[in-house]
Amino acid sequence: MISYVRGELTAVEKDKVIVDVGGVGYGVFMPEASMGMLPQMGEEIKLHTYLNVREDAMQLFGFLTRDDLEIFRLLIGVSGIGPKGGLSILSKLTADDLRFAVLSGDAKAISTAPGIGKKTAEKVIIELKDKLDLEEMLEPKDISPSAEPVGGGLAGEIQTEAVQALVALGYGSTESLRAVKKVDLEQAKTVEDVLKQALKNLF
C-alpha cells in the first residue's frame, strides 16, 4: 500500500497531478477544490494517498491532508460510493463542509456534487452520521499534513453544550456549529460566554 508520495510537482491536469518521485512519475487523482492549493510547478509536494486496485487498473488518489484522506475513506465505505464518487463530493465540499452537511442532514449540499443524486446523498448521511461526532467537528485543525488534532476535553464539552443550546433556541444545526466554531475559547471560558459570542456570529 502507498501511504503517501513526496516529490516534485511536474504536471497538473484536469483531475490529477504528476509527481516525480526518484525519477518515476506518479499520476495522482485529486479533488478539484485542492487544485488551487498546489505549490508552484517544480516544487516539492507531499500527498496522502489511497491506492484503488481494480481488475483493469490501479488508481492513486491523493490529498493534501490526512483529514481529507480519512473523510475520503469514510465516503468510499458508503455503499454505492466509489473512489470517483468520493472525489466528486470532496471536489465540491471541504472535509468540514461535508461533516456539517452530514450532521445537519443537508442532503441538498451533498447532492451538488456531479453524479451524486438525492438518494445517494441521503445514504451518505445515514451511513456516516454515527461515524462523525460533534466534538470532532469542533476540534480546531491545522492544515499542515503532519498536524495532529487538538482540543476536546472541557472545551469540547462547553462547545457541544453551546451548540445544543442554540439548536434548542431554534437555530439550525449547521449554522449553530459554524457560529460556535468561530468563538475564541481563550476569551470565552463558560457555556454562557460561548453562547453570547456565538449569537453575535449569527447576526
Residue frames as a rotation matrix with the C-alpha (Angstrom) as fourth column:
MET 1
0.577 0.817 0.000 0.00
0.817 -0.577 0.000 0.00
0.000 0.000 -1.000 0.00
ILE 2
-0.458 -0.684 0.568 1.24
0.656 -0.691 -0.303 3.51
0.600 0.234 0.765 -0.82
SER 3
0.078 0.493 -0.867 0.52
0.959 -0.273 -0.069 5.73
-0.271 -0.826 -0.494 2.20
TYR 4
0.717 0.140 -0.683 1.90
0.017 -0.983 -0.183 8.91
-0.697 0.120 -0.707 0.67
VAL 5
0.361 -0.663 0.655 4.07
0.918 0.131 -0.373 10.22
0.162 0.737 0.657 -2.13
ARG 6
0.661 -0.246 -0.709 6.57
0.112 -0.902 0.417 13.04
-0.742 -0.355 -0.569 -1.81
GLY 7
-0.171 -0.745 0.645 8.35
0.876 0.185 0.446 14.51
-0.451 0.641 0.621 -4.78
GLU 8
-0.847 -0.231 -0.478 8.48
0.013 -0.910 0.415 17.22
-0.531 0.346 0.774 -7.41
LEU 9
0.278 0.961 0.012 5.23
0.232 -0.054 -0.971 18.50
-0.932 0.273 -0.238 -8.89
THR 10
-0.729 -0.676 0.104 5.83
0.211 -0.077 0.974 18.20
-0.651 0.733 0.199 -12.63
ALA 11
-0.867 0.482 0.125 2.36
0.026 -0.207 0.978 18.50
0.497 0.851 0.167 -14.21
VAL 12
-0.646 0.763 -0.005 -1.20
-0.109 -0.099 -0.989 19.48
-0.755 -0.639 0.147 -13.37
GLU 13
-0.906 0.413 0.093 -4.01
0.213 0.255 0.943 18.01
0.366 0.874 -0.319 -15.49
LYS 14
-0.250 0.899 0.361 -7.78
-0.375 -0.433 0.820 18.39
0.893 0.070 0.445 -15.27
ASP 15
0.739 0.638 0.216 -8.33
-0.476 0.267 0.838 15.91
0.477 -0.722 0.501 -12.44
LYS 16
0.852 -0.482 -0.203 -4.87
0.510 0.681 0.525 14.76
-0.115 -0.551 0.827 -11.46
VAL 17
0.669 -0.735 -0.112 -1.26
-0.726 -0.678 0.117 15.76
-0.162 0.003 -0.987 -10.90
ILE 18
0.721 -0.567 -0.399 2.02
0.258 0.754 -0.604 14.12
0.643 0.333 0.690 -11.82
VAL 19
0.784 -0.491 0.379 4.57
-0.583 -0.375 0.720 13.81
-0.211 -0.786 -0.581 -9.01
ASP 20
0.424 -0.746 -0.514 8.15
-0.281 0.431 -0.857 12.82
0.861 0.508 -0.027 -9.82
VAL 21
0.772 -0.197 0.604 9.44
-0.569 0.209 0.795 10.53
-0.283 -0.958 0.049 -7.07
GLY 22
0.030 -0.884 0.467 13.00
-0.276 0.442 0.854 9.44
-0.961 -0.154 -0.231 -7.71
GLY 23
-0.798 -0.396 -0.454 12.58
-0.495 0.003 0.869 9.56
-0.343 0.918 -0.199 -11.47
VAL 24
-0.753 0.643 0.140 9.18
0.651 0.696 0.303 7.81
0.097 0.319 -0.943 -11.50
GLY 25
-0.846 0.489 0.212 6.14
-0.451 -0.869 0.203 9.93
0.284 0.076 0.956 -12.38
TYR 26
-0.767 0.631 -0.118 3.09
0.593 0.625 -0.507 9.07
-0.247 -0.459 -0.854 -10.29
GLY 27
-0.627 0.674 0.391 -0.31
-0.102 -0.568 0.817 10.14
0.772 0.472 0.425 -11.65
VAL 28
-0.832 0.298 -0.468 -2.45
0.538 0.223 -0.813 11.06
-0.138 -0.928 -0.345 -8.64
PHE 29
-0.158 0.870 0.467 -6.16
0.522 -0.328 0.787 11.93
0.838 0.368 -0.402 -8.86
MET 30
-0.889 -0.172 -0.424 -7.13
0.453 -0.463 -0.762 14.84
-0.065 -0.869 0.490 -6.58
PRO 31
0.176 0.957 -0.231 -10.28
0.870 -0.261 -0.418 16.76
-0.461 -0.128 -0.878 -5.58
GLU 32
0.181 -0.026 0.983 -10.85
0.764 -0.626 -0.157 19.78
0.619 0.780 -0.094 -7.78
ALA 33
0.943 0.272 0.189 -11.04
0.096 -0.771 0.629 22.01
0.317 -0.576 -0.754 -4.69
SER 34
0.643 -0.753 -0.140 -7.45
0.326 0.105 0.939 21.10
-0.692 -0.650 0.313 -3.77
MET 35
0.338 -0.523 0.782 -6.01
0.936 0.098 -0.339 22.01
0.101 0.846 0.523 -7.16
GLY 36
0.636 -0.028 0.771 -5.92
0.139 -0.979 -0.150 25.69
0.759 0.203 -0.618 -6.25
MET 37
0.889 -0.295 0.351 -3.79
-0.428 -0.261 0.865 24.95
-0.163 -0.919 -0.358 -3.19
LEU 38
0.770 -0.618 0.159 -0.93
0.638 0.747 -0.185 23.26
-0.004 0.244 0.970 -5.01
PRO 39
0.205 -0.786 -0.584 2.64
0.198 -0.551 0.811 24.60
-0.959 -0.281 0.043 -4.85
GLN 40
0.387 -0.162 -0.908 4.38
-0.808 -0.534 -0.249 26.03
-0.444 0.830 -0.338 -7.90
MET 41
0.978 -0.074 -0.194 5.46
-0.066 0.776 -0.628 23.67
0.197 0.627 0.754 -10.66
GLY 42
0.208 -0.967 -0.149 8.83
-0.024 0.147 -0.989 22.14
0.978 0.210 0.007 -9.84
GLU 43
-0.265 -0.245 0.933 8.39
-0.890 -0.309 -0.334 22.50
0.370 -0.919 -0.137 -6.08
GLU 44
-0.942 -0.129 -0.311 8.11
-0.007 0.931 -0.366 19.60
0.336 -0.343 -0.877 -3.63
ILE 45
-0.070 0.962 0.265 4.69
-0.889 -0.180 0.421 18.26
0.452 -0.207 0.868 -2.72
LYS 46
-0.988 -0.125 0.093 3.50
-0.154 0.862 -0.483 15.59
-0.020 -0.491 -0.871 -0.31
LEU 47
-0.176 0.968 -0.177 0.19
-0.842 -0.055 0.537 13.83
0.510 0.244 0.825 -0.90
HIS 48
-0.585 0.145 0.798 -1.54
-0.509 0.701 -0.500 11.39
-0.631 -0.699 -0.337 1.44
THR 49
-0.528 0.219 -0.821 -2.76
-0.813 0.150 0.563 8.64
0.247 0.964 0.098 -0.83
TYR 50
0.107 0.597 0.795 -5.26
-0.471 0.734 -0.489 5.84
-0.876 -0.322 0.360 -1.31
LEU 51
-0.806 -0.428 -0.410 -4.47
-0.569 0.364 0.738 3.09
-0.167 0.827 -0.536 -3.82
ASN 52
0.265 0.943 0.203 -7.54
-0.668 0.332 -0.666 1.70
-0.695 0.041 0.718 -5.59
VAL 53
-0.809 -0.588 0.017 -6.86
-0.433 0.615 0.659 -1.65
-0.398 0.525 -0.752 -7.25
ARG 54
0.396 0.917 -0.055 -9.27
-0.672 0.249 -0.698 -2.93
-0.626 0.313 0.714 -9.91
GLU 55
0.460 -0.173 0.871 -9.05
0.410 0.911 -0.036 -5.76
-0.788 0.374 0.490 -12.42
ASP 56
0.565 -0.147 0.812 -8.31
0.810 -0.087 -0.580 -3.35
0.156 0.985 0.070 -15.24
ALA 57
0.274 -0.459 0.845 -6.49
0.071 -0.867 -0.494 -0.51
0.959 0.196 -0.205 -13.47
MET 58
-0.005 -0.305 -0.952 -4.60
1.000 0.020 -0.012 0.76
0.022 -0.952 0.305 -10.44
GLN 59
0.298 0.218 0.930 -5.54
0.341 -0.934 0.110 4.30
0.892 0.284 -0.352 -9.43
LEU 60
-0.494 -0.525 -0.693 -3.86
0.856 -0.156 -0.492 6.54
0.150 -0.837 0.527 -6.89
PHE 61
0.510 0.693 0.509 -5.96
0.471 -0.720 0.509 9.20
0.720 -0.019 -0.694 -5.14
GLY 62
-0.444 -0.832 -0.334 -4.16
0.793 -0.191 -0.579 11.94
0.418 -0.521 0.744 -3.25
PHE 63
0.717 0.690 0.096 -4.99
0.506 -0.610 0.609 14.56
0.479 -0.388 -0.787 -0.61
LEU 64
0.076 -0.719 0.691 -3.12
-0.142 -0.694 -0.706 17.47
0.987 -0.045 -0.155 0.91
THR 65
-0.337 -0.160 0.928 -4.02
-0.919 -0.160 -0.361 16.49
0.206 -0.974 -0.093 4.50
ARG 66
-0.978 -0.021 -0.208 -4.62
0.031 0.969 -0.244 13.29
0.206 -0.245 -0.947 6.40
ASP 67
-0.548 0.835 -0.050 -8.00
-0.158 -0.162 -0.974 14.64
-0.822 -0.526 0.220 7.46
ASP 68
0.008 0.528 -0.849 -9.13
-0.965 -0.220 -0.145 14.80
-0.263 0.821 0.507 3.82
LEU 69
-0.624 -0.319 -0.713 -7.86
-0.549 0.828 0.110 11.25
0.555 0.460 -0.692 3.28
GLU 70
-0.961 0.269 0.063 -9.77
0.120 0.613 -0.781 9.93
-0.249 -0.743 -0.622 6.31
ILE 71
-0.183 0.934 -0.308 -13.00
-0.495 -0.358 -0.791 11.58
-0.849 0.008 0.528 5.13
PHE 72
-0.138 0.044 -0.989 -12.43
-0.973 0.180 0.144 10.07
0.185 0.983 0.018 1.67
ARG 73
-0.921 -0.241 -0.307 -12.04
-0.183 0.961 -0.206 6.61
0.345 -0.134 -0.929 3.26
LEU 74
-0.663 0.743 0.086 -15.34
0.023 0.135 -0.991 7.07
-0.748 -0.655 -0.106 5.10
LEU 75
-0.034 0.672 -0.740 -17.07
-0.827 -0.434 -0.357 8.16
-0.561 0.600 0.571 1.90
ILE 76
-0.293 -0.107 -0.950 -15.97
-0.823 0.535 0.193 5.18
0.487 0.838 -0.245 -0.17
GLY 77
-0.998 0.010 0.054 -17.15
-0.024 0.806 -0.591 2.93
-0.049 -0.591 -0.805 2.67
VAL 78
-0.248 0.963 -0.105 -20.71
-0.527 -0.225 -0.820 4.03
-0.813 -0.148 0.563 1.88
SER 79
-0.303 0.185 0.935 -22.48
0.575 0.818 0.024 1.54
-0.760 0.545 -0.354 -0.36
GLY 80
0.608 0.549 0.573 -22.76
0.770 -0.234 -0.593 2.92
-0.191 0.802 -0.566 -3.88
ILE 81
0.903 -0.380 -0.199 -19.95
-0.391 -0.920 -0.018 5.46
-0.176 0.095 -0.980 -3.46
GLY 82
0.664 -0.734 0.144 -16.75
0.742 0.620 -0.257 4.53
0.099 0.277 0.956 -5.27
PRO 83
-0.195 -0.854 -0.482 -13.44
0.819 -0.412 0.399 6.42
-0.539 -0.317 0.780 -5.31
LYS 84
-0.753 -0.061 0.656 -14.56
0.526 -0.655 0.543 8.65
0.397 0.753 0.525 -8.18
GLY 85
0.310 0.936 0.165 -17.79
0.504 -0.309 0.806 9.45
0.806 -0.167 -0.568 -6.33
GLY 86
0.516 -0.207 -0.831 -15.87
0.818 -0.171 0.550 10.26
-0.256 -0.963 0.081 -3.16
LEU 87
-0.603 -0.798 0.005 -13.55
0.734 -0.552 0.397 12.51
-0.314 0.243 0.918 -5.13
SER 88
-0.380 0.561 0.735 -16.54
0.536 -0.514 0.669 14.23
0.754 0.649 -0.106 -6.73
ILE 89
0.669 0.668 -0.326 -18.03
0.625 -0.267 0.734 15.06
0.403 -0.694 -0.596 -3.32
LEU 90
0.325 -0.628 -0.707 -14.73
0.715 -0.325 0.618 16.39
-0.618 -0.707 0.343 -1.96
SER 91
-0.631 -0.467 0.619 -14.35
0.765 -0.505 0.399 18.50
0.127 0.726 0.676 -5.09
LYS 92
-0.042 0.727 0.685 -17.48
0.291 -0.647 0.705 20.40
0.956 0.229 -0.185 -4.09
LEU 93
0.879 0.380 0.287 -17.30
-0.183 -0.288 0.940 20.22
0.440 -0.879 -0.184 -0.29
THR 94
-0.240 -0.934 0.265 -14.34
-0.714 -0.016 -0.700 20.53
0.658 -0.357 -0.663 2.06
ALA 95
-0.618 -0.046 -0.785 -13.97
0.334 0.888 -0.315 17.83
0.712 -0.457 -0.534 4.73
ASP 96
-0.915 0.271 -0.299 -15.55
0.203 -0.330 -0.922 20.14
-0.348 -0.904 0.247 7.32
ASP 97
-0.536 0.758 -0.371 -18.35
-0.842 -0.510 0.175 21.19
-0.056 0.406 0.912 4.96
LEU 98
-0.311 0.390 -0.867 -19.18
-0.283 0.832 0.476 17.52
0.907 0.393 -0.148 4.45
ARG 99
-0.807 0.003 -0.591 -19.22
0.532 0.439 -0.724 16.96
0.258 -0.898 -0.356 8.21
PHE 100
-0.817 0.543 -0.197 -21.58
-0.359 -0.745 -0.563 19.92
-0.452 -0.389 0.803 8.64
ALA 101
-0.363 0.695 -0.621 -23.83
-0.856 0.015 0.517 18.56
0.369 0.719 0.589 5.89
VAL 102
-0.449 0.146 -0.882 -23.92
0.121 0.987 0.103 15.04
0.886 -0.061 -0.461 7.36
LEU 103
-0.846 0.044 -0.531 -24.53
0.532 0.111 -0.839 16.14
0.022 -0.993 -0.118 10.95
SER 104
-0.678 0.633 -0.373 -27.26
-0.384 -0.738 -0.554 18.59
-0.627 -0.232 0.744 9.93
GLY 105
-0.160 0.634 0.757 -28.88
0.502 0.712 -0.490 16.20
-0.850 0.302 -0.433 7.43
ASP 106
0.231 0.200 -0.952 -28.27
-0.507 -0.810 -0.293 18.53
-0.830 0.551 -0.086 4.50
ALA 107
0.113 -0.116 0.987 -28.66
0.572 0.820 0.031 16.15
-0.813 0.561 0.159 1.53
LYS 108
0.943 0.305 0.131 -29.04
0.286 -0.545 -0.788 19.09
-0.169 0.781 -0.601 -0.85
ALA 109
0.562 -0.801 -0.208 -25.47
-0.727 -0.598 0.337 20.27
-0.394 -0.038 -0.918 -0.19
ILE 110
-0.228 -0.665 0.711 -24.03
-0.208 0.747 0.632 16.80
-0.951 -0.004 -0.309 -0.82
SER 111
0.277 0.439 0.855 -26.08
0.675 0.544 -0.498 16.28
-0.684 0.715 -0.146 -3.98
THR 112
0.794 -0.087 -0.602 -24.44
-0.384 -0.839 -0.385 19.34
-0.472 0.537 -0.699 -5.59
ALA 113
-0.301 -0.940 0.158 -21.50
-0.479 0.292 0.828 17.04
-0.824 0.174 -0.539 -6.40
PRO 114
-0.085 0.237 -0.968 -21.60
-0.988 0.103 0.112 15.76
0.127 0.966 0.226 -10.02
GLY 115
-0.384 -0.028 -0.923 -23.02
-0.323 0.941 0.105 12.24
0.865 0.339 -0.370 -10.23
ILE 116
-0.942 0.081 -0.325 -24.42
0.330 0.382 -0.863 12.30
0.055 -0.921 -0.387 -6.69
GLY 117
-0.319 0.914 0.252 -28.22
0.085 -0.237 0.968 12.25
0.944 0.330 -0.002 -6.60
LYS 118
-0.001 0.423 0.906 -30.53
-0.835 -0.499 0.232 12.97
0.550 -0.757 0.354 -3.70
LYS 119
0.909 0.394 -0.136 -30.96
-0.275 0.812 0.515 9.31
0.314 -0.431 0.846 -2.71
THR 120
0.311 -0.880 -0.360 -27.20
0.605 0.475 -0.639 8.73
0.733 -0.019 0.680 -2.70
ALA 121
-0.416 -0.430 0.801 -26.69
-0.247 -0.794 -0.555 11.90
0.875 -0.429 0.225 -0.65
GLU 122
0.424 0.662 0.618 -29.27
-0.817 -0.014 0.576 10.70
0.390 -0.749 0.535 1.88
LYS 123
0.857 -0.177 -0.484 -27.46
0.237 0.969 0.066 7.36
0.457 -0.172 0.873 2.05
VAL 124
-0.184 -0.966 0.180 -24.19
0.322 -0.232 -0.918 9.19
0.929 -0.111 0.354 2.82
ILE 125
-0.217 0.182 0.959 -25.91
-0.735 -0.677 -0.038 10.98
0.643 -0.713 0.281 5.70
ILE 126
0.780 0.615 0.117 -27.46
-0.552 0.587 0.593 7.81
0.296 -0.527 0.797 7.11
GLU 127
0.762 -0.488 -0.425 -24.28
0.445 0.872 -0.205 5.75
0.471 -0.033 0.882 6.94
LEU 128
-0.232 -0.950 0.209 -21.86
0.474 -0.298 -0.828 8.44
0.849 -0.093 0.520 8.16
LYS 129
0.357 0.443 0.822 -23.91
-0.379 -0.736 0.561 10.17
0.854 -0.512 -0.095 10.85
ASP 130
0.998 0.057 0.025 -22.90
-0.048 0.448 0.893 7.65
0.039 -0.892 0.450 13.52
LYS 131
0.433 -0.901 0.016 -19.26
0.890 0.425 -0.165 7.77
0.142 0.085 0.986 12.42
LEU 132
-0.417 -0.493 0.764 -18.93
0.321 -0.866 -0.383 11.52
0.851 0.085 0.519 12.96
ASP 133
0.146 0.489 -0.860 -19.41
0.988 -0.019 0.156 13.30
0.060 -0.872 -0.485 16.27
LEU 134
0.883 0.343 0.321 -19.97
0.336 -0.939 0.079 16.88
0.328 0.038 -0.944 17.33
GLU 135
0.723 -0.652 -0.227 -16.76
-0.028 -0.356 0.934 17.17
-0.690 -0.669 -0.276 19.36
GLU 136
-0.096 -0.754 0.650 -14.71
0.788 0.341 0.513 16.02
-0.608 0.561 0.561 16.37
MET 137
0.378 0.331 0.865 -16.35
0.839 -0.517 -0.169 18.78
0.392 0.789 -0.473 14.32
LEU 138
0.980 0.129 0.149 -15.41
0.055 -0.905 0.422 21.39
0.189 -0.406 -0.894 16.91
GLU 139
0.443 -0.889 -0.115 -11.76
0.577 0.185 0.795 20.41
-0.686 -0.418 0.595 17.22
PRO 140
0.640 -0.292 -0.710 -9.51
-0.575 -0.796 -0.191 23.04
-0.510 0.530 -0.677 15.66
LYS 141
0.713 -0.385 0.586 -7.46
0.567 0.808 -0.158 21.64
-0.413 0.445 0.795 12.78
ASP 142
0.006 -0.792 -0.611 -4.07
-0.390 -0.564 0.728 22.59
-0.921 0.234 -0.312 11.42
ILE 143
0.849 0.405 -0.341 -3.98
-0.447 0.204 -0.871 22.30
-0.283 0.891 0.354 7.62
SER 144
-0.104 -0.952 -0.289 -0.38
-0.994 0.104 0.017 21.06
0.014 0.289 -0.957 7.64
PRO 145
0.246 0.258 -0.934 -0.11
-0.524 0.847 0.095 17.40
0.816 0.466 0.343 6.60
SER 146
-0.477 -0.541 -0.693 1.67
0.243 0.677 -0.695 16.34
0.845 -0.500 -0.192 9.80
ALA 147
-0.575 0.246 0.780 -0.65
-0.697 -0.647 -0.309 18.14
0.429 -0.721 0.544 12.19
GLU 148
-0.750 0.398 -0.527 -2.41
0.561 0.805 -0.190 16.21
0.349 -0.439 -0.828 14.93
PRO 149
0.141 0.877 0.460 -5.90
0.244 -0.481 0.842 17.28
0.960 -0.007 -0.282 16.06
VAL 150
-0.916 -0.354 -0.188 -6.06
0.271 -0.202 -0.941 19.23
0.295 -0.913 0.281 19.30
GLY 151
-0.447 0.791 0.418 -8.92
-0.738 -0.590 0.327 20.31
0.505 -0.162 0.848 21.51
GLY 152
-0.002 0.540 -0.842 -11.67
0.226 0.820 0.525 18.23
0.974 -0.189 -0.124 23.06
GLY 153
-0.736 -0.295 -0.610 -11.84
0.618 0.077 -0.783 17.79
0.278 -0.952 0.125 26.85
LEU 154
-0.304 0.606 -0.735 -13.63
0.651 -0.431 -0.625 20.50
-0.696 -0.668 -0.263 28.84
ALA 155
-0.650 0.014 -0.760 -13.50
-0.404 -0.853 0.329 22.97
-0.644 0.521 0.560 25.95
GLY 156
-0.917 0.295 -0.269 -15.14
-0.106 0.468 0.877 20.41
0.385 0.833 -0.398 23.68
GLU 157
-0.502 0.757 -0.418 -17.91
0.865 0.448 -0.226 19.79
0.016 -0.475 -0.880 26.22
ILE 158
-0.370 0.320 -0.872 -18.57
0.225 -0.880 -0.418 23.53
-0.901 -0.351 0.254 26.54
GLN 159
-0.801 0.023 -0.598 -18.81
-0.550 -0.421 0.722 23.89
-0.235 0.907 0.350 22.76
THR 160
-0.842 0.496 -0.213 -21.12
0.324 0.779 0.536 20.88
0.432 0.382 -0.817 22.48
GLU 161
-0.338 0.729 -0.596 -23.47
0.841 -0.051 -0.539 22.28
-0.423 -0.683 -0.595 25.12
ALA 162
-0.495 0.105 -0.862 -23.46
-0.177 -0.984 -0.018 25.66
-0.850 0.144 0.506 23.38
VAL 163
-0.913 0.161 -0.375 -24.42
-0.359 0.122 0.925 24.09
0.195 0.979 -0.054 20.04
GLN 164
-0.641 0.700 -0.315 -27.19
0.702 0.700 0.129 22.08
0.311 -0.138 -0.940 21.67
ALA 165
-0.337 0.492 -0.803 -28.49
0.548 -0.591 -0.592 25.24
-0.765 -0.640 -0.071 23.35
LEU 166
-0.697 0.036 -0.716 -28.57
-0.487 -0.758 0.435 27.13
-0.527 0.652 0.545 20.04
VAL 167
-0.874 0.404 -0.271 -30.45
0.024 0.591 0.806 24.28
0.486 0.698 -0.526 18.37
ALA 168
-0.460 0.715 -0.526 -32.93
0.882 0.299 -0.364 24.30
-0.103 -0.631 -0.768 21.27
LEU 169
-0.409 0.255 -0.876 -33.43
0.106 -0.940 -0.323 28.03
-0.906 -0.225 0.357 20.59
GLY 170
0.618 0.776 0.126 -34.48
0.147 0.043 -0.988 27.20
-0.772 0.630 -0.088 17.06
TYR 171
0.206 -0.623 -0.755 -31.28
-0.888 -0.443 0.123 27.71
-0.411 0.645 -0.644 15.09
GLY 172
0.858 0.104 -0.503 -30.27
-0.394 0.761 -0.516 25.13
0.329 0.641 0.694 12.50
SER 173
0.822 -0.561 0.103 -27.60
0.359 0.650 0.670 22.54
-0.442 -0.514 0.735 13.28
THR 174
0.287 -0.753 0.593 -25.25
0.914 0.030 -0.404 23.73
0.286 0.658 0.697 10.55
GLU 175
0.300 -0.163 0.940 -25.39
0.044 -0.982 -0.185 27.43
0.953 0.097 -0.287 11.43
SER 176
0.944 0.050 0.327 -25.07
-0.321 -0.102 0.942 26.62
0.080 -0.994 -0.080 15.14
LEU 177
0.656 -0.745 0.122 -21.95
0.684 0.655 0.321 24.53
-0.319 -0.127 0.939 14.53
ARG 178
0.136 -0.611 0.780 -20.38
0.763 -0.437 -0.476 27.23
0.632 0.660 0.407 12.40
ALA 179
0.567 0.162 0.808 -21.17
-0.207 -0.921 0.330 30.01
0.797 -0.355 -0.489 14.89
VAL 180
0.963 -0.193 0.189 -19.71
-0.142 0.232 0.962 28.12
-0.229 -0.953 0.196 17.86
LYS 181
0.533 -0.802 0.270 -16.63
0.839 0.543 -0.043 27.08
-0.112 0.249 0.962 15.93
LYS 182
0.250 -0.404 0.880 -15.80
0.431 -0.767 -0.475 30.76
0.867 0.498 -0.018 15.31
VAL 183
0.928 0.185 0.324 -15.74
-0.183 -0.532 0.827 31.57
0.325 -0.826 -0.460 19.05
ASP 184
-0.070 -0.996 0.055 -12.32
-0.334 -0.028 -0.942 32.21
0.940 -0.084 -0.331 20.59
LEU 185
0.639 0.369 -0.675 -12.10
0.379 0.613 0.693 29.87
0.670 -0.699 0.252 23.59
GLU 186
-0.512 -0.817 -0.266 -9.32
0.729 -0.249 -0.637 31.97
0.455 -0.520 0.723 25.08
GLN 187
-0.843 0.258 0.472 -11.92
-0.335 -0.938 -0.086 34.71
0.421 -0.230 0.877 25.63
ALA 188
0.188 0.977 0.099 -14.99
-0.841 0.108 0.530 32.54
0.508 -0.183 0.842 26.27
LYS 189
-0.771 -0.629 0.104 -14.49
-0.562 0.594 -0.575 30.17
0.300 -0.502 -0.811 29.20
THR 190
-0.647 0.625 0.438 -18.07
-0.112 0.490 -0.864 29.11
-0.755 -0.608 -0.247 30.01
VAL 191
-0.462 0.586 0.665 -21.09
0.863 0.470 0.185 27.87
-0.205 0.660 -0.723 28.06
GLU 192
0.545 0.712 -0.442 -22.75
0.620 -0.698 -0.358 31.26
-0.564 -0.079 -0.822 28.63
ASP 193
0.002 -0.644 -0.765 -19.72
-0.269 -0.737 0.620 33.11
-0.963 0.204 -0.175 27.26
VAL 194
-0.863 -0.326 0.386 -19.61
0.218 0.450 0.866 30.87
-0.456 0.831 -0.317 24.19
LEU 195
-0.072 0.935 0.346 -23.36
0.960 0.158 -0.230 31.34
-0.270 0.316 -0.910 23.63
LYS 196
0.505 0.246 -0.828 -23.07
0.212 -0.965 -0.157 35.14
-0.837 -0.096 -0.539 23.77
GLN 197
-0.390 -0.758 -0.523 -20.27
-0.429 -0.353 0.831 35.17
-0.815 0.548 -0.188 21.22
ALA 198
-0.808 0.112 0.579 -21.95
0.473 0.709 0.523 32.57
-0.352 0.696 -0.625 19.01
LEU 199
0.253 0.967 -0.025 -25.21
0.811 -0.226 -0.539 34.58
-0.527 0.116 -0.842 18.96
LYS 200
0.264 -0.253 -0.931 -23.22
-0.292 -0.941 0.173 37.61
-0.919 0.226 -0.322 17.75
ASN 201
-0.779 -0.627 0.008 -21.83
-0.227 0.294 0.929 35.44
-0.584 0.722 -0.371 14.96
LEU 202
-0.470 0.687 0.554 -25.36
0.798 0.599 -0.066 34.52
-0.377 0.411 -0.830 13.92
PHE 203
0.603 0.715 -0.355 -26.37
0.518 -0.689 -0.507 38.16
-0.607 0.121 -0.785 13.35
